[in-house]
Every structure is written in C-alpha cells, then in structure tokens.
Amino acid sequence: MTGTLKLIFTLILLAIVAATGWASLQVPLWQTPRAVVSHPWFVATLVDTYLAFFTFWLWVAYKERSYPGRALWLVAIFALGNIAMAGYVLIQLWRLPRGAGVDDLLLRRRQ
C-alpha cells in the first residue's frame, strides 16, 4: 500500500509543479487581473484553500515533534500549498520501514 501511495503522491507533486510552472510562464502571479482577484468565488476558494492547508498542517503539527519543524512546515504549506503537502507526505512515506502500513504513516509513534 505505501508503494502505491508513493506513486500517487509523486504524480500529484509532478502535476502541481508542472501546472504551476506553466501558469508562471504565462502570467506572473502578481499580474493576476483585479477582476479575478476581487471576484467572490475567487475569495471563497482562497479561504477554502487556506483553511484546508491549515487542516492538513494540524496533522503535520501532530506528527512533528519540534516547534521549529512545525513552524517551518506551516510556512512551507502556506507558501507552496499542495507542493509542500505532497512533499511532506512523500518524506513521511520514504521514512517508513519496509512492511509498514498506512497507520504507521498517519500516526505518531512513541520513541
């Protein structure tokens, strides 16, 4: 199962990086038209997105043991979004011992 998750999150990461790279080459982020940025659905989507980032970060904060690590991941997730999130899951997956299950991925283990 973890092998499948590694493949899925690698594909997610590659797709997001490709889409973001393509969009960045078309129009810089800071040149997004005012009509788009001020549109109610854009604002609602942005609020939804950042609350989802924060929700995911709550799991990261649970998994990470150090305050600096938690803070760095919060900044990375808020700055890079799903790129950081997919990266975090991939790091966690690659740290798992052979034969580990999804519960080992999701839960913090006592050391």
Beta strands, then each sheet from edge to edge (+ up, - down):
end
